Amino acid sequence: MAEGVGEGSDSSVRSSQVVPVPESWANIVSNKSNLSKFNVDVELVDGKATIAVPEEIFEDSVPLWEDFLVGRFPSEAPHVAKIHVIVNKIWNLGDKSIKIDVFKVNETSIKFRFCHASARQRVLRRGKWNICELPMVVAKWTPIVEDAQPEIKSLPMWVIIKNIPHSMFTWKGISFLASPVGEPKRLHQETELVNCFDEAKVFVEVDLTKELPKTYFFGLRKIKSVLLLNTLGCPKDVGFMVSGVTLMRVVWLM
């Protein structure tokens, strides 16, 4: 009987060895890369003390900036303290062991440091986020000077067009009405299924390289029409709502 108990204990031990243990913040810190002492050989070459760098220094090496991402806003970024609070709530998915450090780069760019690789990849994979009710594009950070990095020239977002006449509730008509804002990409399922005629939802690659006028005039069968782009709450007239949705209203003037 004792042997049977012993065998069961050994099996239990073997099983426990293959069960992965959730990574805690303490484990992450303890496993963090540290500096270490190398034994080096110094040789005189042409009268100069020279040290040959071995290949092992470059093997499996990770750059210090690998943990960093950069978030860029099309206008002035919110205060760094507000961003810090928000990202540490929404990016850790409830896991308090995941901490994100936040640093201001310039007026429109914020740098984030992740000690948790999977969290960093998840944020990077999504790419575009709404932070403090403003759109932010996330990319990998490198030591390149921030000013030299490509500026945000376009931003995909949902555009809501209201008061569309039935004669323009077509692929061509909706595309035409959304084109002043940017390049229409696709219709929302509600619009494509024609659930209602009250509004049309269009996914548009909004062009940020030009200032968007608040008013567009259209001519339709000798009837003057005006397309109003609601920019209330928009930072520096960027041309989109702070919620990330552009609201366009078509008013048909008789």
N, C-alpha and C positions, 0 to 999 in steps of 0.2 A: 504493500500500500504506500509505504514511504517513497518507493521508487516512482510509483505513479504520480505522486504529488510533485516529486522533483522534476519529472519529465514535463508535467504541465507548467511548472514554473519556468523551465528553460524555454518552452514554446512561447510563454507569455513575454519573456524577455526579448526573444528574437522578434516577436511581432511589434513590440514597442519600439524597437530600433528602426523600423522602416516607416513608422507613422511620422509624417512631417510635423514639426512643431511650429505654430504660428510665430512669425517674426515679430518680436517686440521692439519698442524704441530702444530699450537697453541693449538688445542684441545688435541693432543697427549701429549704435554708437560704438559698441565694443569691436565690431567688425570693420569699422571705418578705416580706410587706408591711413597709414602713419609713416612718418619718416624713419629711416633706418640707416645704420652705419655700414658702408661698404669698404672692403679691403681693396686698396688701389695700388698699382705698381707705377712708380714714377721712373721715367727714363729720360736721359739727356739726349735730346735730338737737336743737332746744330747749336748746342750750348743752351738750349731751353728745356726747362723741366716740363716734360710732356706725359700726359696720362691718356692711354687708349680707352675709349668708351666701349665696353663689351656689348654684344648684340642683345644679351639678356635684359639690358636696360630698356630696350624698345619692345620686348616681347610682352604681350598681354598688358600693355600699359594703357591707362585710361587718362585722357587729359583732364586737368582740373576743372575745365568748363563743361565737362560732360553732364554735370548735375544741373546745369542752368538752362532755362528757357527765357525768352523775351516776349513780352506782350506789348503790342503797339496799338494805340488808339488813333483814329483819324483826326482827333482834336486833342485838346489838353486833357491829360489823364486825371482821374480823381486823385484825392489825397492818398498817399501811400499807406497810411494807417487804415483807411477804410478798405482799401484793396486787401490788405493783410488779413483783416477780420473775415472778409467774405471768402477768399480763396481757402482759408484754413477751415472753413465750414463746408464748402461745397466740393472741394477737391480731395478731401480725405475719406469721403463716403462713410463718415461716422467713426473712422478709426483714429482715435486721438494720438496714436503713436506716430502717425504721419504728420510731419511738420513742414511747412513751406515758409522759407525766408523770402522777404520781399524788399527790393531795393529800387530806388528811383534812378533812372538812367538820364532822362531829359524830360522835357515838358510833355512828351507824348509816348514815352517808352518806359516800361517797368520790367525789371529783371527778377526772375524767380529761381530760387535754389531748392531742389528736391533731394532729399537723402533716400528716398524710396523710388527705385527705378520704375516699378510698375505704375505708380501714380503719375510719374512724369510722362511715361509713354501714353497713358490714357488721356491726359490733358493735351498732349501734342497731337494725338490721333484725331481728336475732335476739331482742333484748330481754331475755331471761332467761338467766342464766349461773350455773354452779356455780363459786364461787371459794373456795379453801381448804375445799372440801367443804361450803360453805354456799350457799344460793340467793341470787342478787342480781338485782335488776331494774334495767335500764339505761334512761335517758331523756335527752332533750336538757336541758342545763342553761341556766338563765336567771338573771339577777341577783336573782330573787325570793328572799327570805329562806328558807332551807331549812326552817325550822320551819313556814312557811306552806304548803309544798308538801304535796299530799295524801299521807297515810301509806299504807303498803301494807296494804290490807284483805283481800286475797285473793292466793293464789299457786297457779297450776296445777302439779300434779305427779302422778306415778304412785303409786297406792296399791295395795299388795298385800294381799289378804285371803286368809287360809288357813283350813283346816278348815271349809269351808262344806259343810253337808249338801246332799245331792243335791236335796232338795225346795226349796232356796233358790238353786240354781244356775240362776236364771232372770233375765230382765231386771229384773223387779220385785224379786226377792230380793236380787240383787247391788246394785241401786240403793238398796234400803232399808238394807243393811249399810254402804254407803259414805256414806250421807247424814249421819251424825253428824259426819263430818270436814268436809264441804262439799257442793258441788253436783256430782254425777257428770256427766261430759261424754260419755265414750265408753269402750268396752272395748278392751283391747289385742287385736291380731289373734290372738294365741295363745289368749286366753280366748274370743273370739268363735267361733273354729273348734273350740273344746272339745278342745284337744290333750291336756289332762289335767284332773283334778278336784282336784289338789293345792292349787291356788291360783287366784285371780282377780285380774287386773290391771285397774285402773280409773283413768282419767284424771279427776282431781277438782280442781275449783276450791276449794282449801282455804280455809276461813274463818279469818282470823287475828284477827278482832275479838273472839273469845271464847276463853277458856282451854279447852283440850281435856282432859277427864278421862282418866285412864289406864284407867278401867274403865267399860264400858257393860253394863247388864243388859237382856236381852231375854227375853220370854216366848214360848215356842213350844209350843202344844198342852200346856199345863200342865207343860212341862219348862223348868226354869230354864236360861238360857244367859248367858254372859258374853262380851263382846267386849273383848279387851285391845288397847289401843293402845300399842305399844312406843315409848317416848320416850327410850330410852337414848341418850346422846350429844347430846340436843337442847339447844340454848342456851335457857335461861330458860323451859323448858317450852313452847316455841313450838308443838310438836306435830308435828314431822316429823323424820325421820332426817337426820343430817348429810350423807348421800349424796344427799339430795333425794327419797328414796323413803320413804313412810310404810308401816310394816308393821303390819297388824292381824291378830290371831289370834283366831279364834272358838273358844272352848272350851265344849263342851256338857256341862253338869253334869247328871248323872242324879239 
